[in-house]
Amino acid sequence: MAIAMFCIQSVHAQPDKTELSSRRAEKNQQGMMLLNSKMQKGGAVKLSIAAENGIVSIDLGDGNLLEKEVSAEVNNPTFLQLDAPVDNPTITIKGNALGIECSSLQLSSPNAYRTVAEV
C-alpha cells in the first residue's frame, strides 16, 4: 500500500452518530502502521492524517486505543495533536491511511515504521 506524505492542517464538521456507526461497521478490514519514536513522555505527537472511512484508532504506546474521526480526503487531512504518554513510544495507527505526515514524531531511524495488514 502506498501512503502519500503531506503536511496540511484541516478543520471540518463532525459527522452525526448514525454516520459514525456506519463508518465503524465498514472498517472491519484495515491496515496497521507501527511508528517507533524517540519522543519523550509529554512530547507533542502531531499528525496530519486522512483515511478511508474517516476513522482511525491510535495507540500512543500505552495500550489505550483512541478512536479519531479524520478526513477521507488525502488533499484535506485532519490535524491531530496529542501528548506522548510514555518515553520512546511505539505508536500504532489502525485504519486504511491514505496519507500521513508524522515528521514531529522523532522516528528512531528512517525505517522506523512498517505497515501491517490485519487479518
C-alpha distance (Angstrom), angle and dihedral (degrees) to the residues before:
residue distance angle dihedral
M1 . . .
A2 3.81 . .
I3 3.78 115.6 .
A4 3.79 121.1 -158.8
M5 3.80 117.1 -132.4
F6 3.79 119.9 -141.2
C7 3.80 145.0 141.0
I8 3.80 114.6 -139.9
Q9 3.80 128.9 137.3
S10 3.79 117.7 -138.1
V11 3.78 139.0 -177.6
H12 3.82 119.3 -167.4
A13 3.80 141.4 164.0
Q14 3.81 120.3 -80.4
P15 3.84 118.0 -114.3
D16 3.80 120.0 -123.7
K17 3.85 121.8 -103.4
T18 3.83 94.0 -101.1
E19 3.80 91.0 54.9
L20 3.82 90.8 47.5
S21 3.82 92.2 52.0
S22 3.78 89.5 51.4
R23 3.81 91.4 51.1
R24 3.81 92.0 48.9
A25 3.80 90.3 53.8
E26 3.83 90.3 52.1
K27 3.81 95.2 54.9
N28 3.81 97.4 71.3
Q29 3.82 90.5 117.1
Q30 3.76 111.4 47.6
G31 3.76 144.0 150.5
M32 3.77 126.9 -117.4
M33 3.79 129.2 -145.6
L34 3.81 124.0 -162.7
L35 3.82 118.5 -158.2
N36 3.83 119.5 -171.1
S37 3.80 110.1 -151.8
K38 3.82 136.3 -170.1
M39 3.83 89.0 -154.2
Q40 3.79 118.7 134.6
K41 3.81 124.5 -126.6
G42 3.82 110.1 -79.4
G43 3.81 93.5 24.5
A44 3.80 118.0 140.1
V45 3.81 111.7 -99.7
K46 3.81 103.7 -156.6
L47 3.80 119.4 -174.4
S48 3.77 133.9 170.0
I49 3.77 106.8 -161.6
A50 3.79 143.2 169.7
A51 3.80 123.4 -173.4
E52 3.78 140.3 176.3
N53 3.82 111.2 -95.2
G54 3.83 90.4 18.6
I55 3.82 97.1 -101.5
V56 3.81 133.1 100.2
S57 3.79 132.6 172.4
I58 3.80 117.0 -139.2
D59 3.81 128.2 -164.6
L60 3.81 109.8 -168.4
G61 3.80 92.5 -159.5
D62 3.80 100.1 -80.2
G63 3.81 97.7 89.4
N64 3.82 95.4 -106.8
L65 3.82 114.6 123.5
L66 3.80 115.3 -143.8
E67 3.80 113.8 -162.0
K68 3.79 110.6 -147.1
E69 3.78 132.0 -173.3
V70 3.80 110.6 -132.7
S71 3.75 138.7 172.4
A72 3.79 119.2 -82.5
E73 3.83 89.3 -151.8
V74 3.81 115.9 90.4
N75 3.84 90.3 -156.4
N76 3.81 91.2 54.1
P77 3.84 107.3 39.6
T78 3.79 125.8 175.9
F79 3.81 118.7 -109.5
L80 3.81 114.7 -136.0
Q81 3.80 125.5 -174.2
L82 3.80 116.6 -169.8
D83 3.82 135.1 159.8
A84 3.81 122.9 -110.2
P85 3.84 106.2 -117.5
V86 3.85 94.8 -162.5
D87 3.81 140.1 26.9
N88 3.82 117.3 -93.6
P89 3.81 95.2 3.8
T90 3.77 126.8 -165.2
I91 3.80 99.8 -138.1
T92 3.79 115.2 -152.3
I93 3.79 121.0 -159.6
K94 3.81 115.8 -170.2
G95 3.79 119.8 -166.5
N96 3.76 137.9 66.0
A97 3.79 99.5 -67.5
L98 3.78 113.8 -158.8
G99 3.80 92.4 -175.5
I100 3.78 139.2 -8.6
E101 3.80 135.5 -174.5
C102 3.77 111.6 -160.5
S103 3.82 106.5 155.9
S104 3.84 92.2 132.5
L105 3.82 92.2 62.9
Q106 3.82 95.7 85.5
L107 3.80 92.9 -133.4
S108 3.79 111.6 -148.2
S109 3.83 93.1 -126.7
P110 3.80 138.7 -6.8
N111 3.82 88.1 -93.8
A112 3.81 95.7 44.2
Y113 3.77 93.0 123.3
R114 3.77 135.9 63.9
T115 3.74 135.4 178.7
V116 3.78 119.9 -131.3
A117 3.80 126.8 -166.2
E118 3.80 107.7 -135.0
V119 3.75 118.8 -142.3
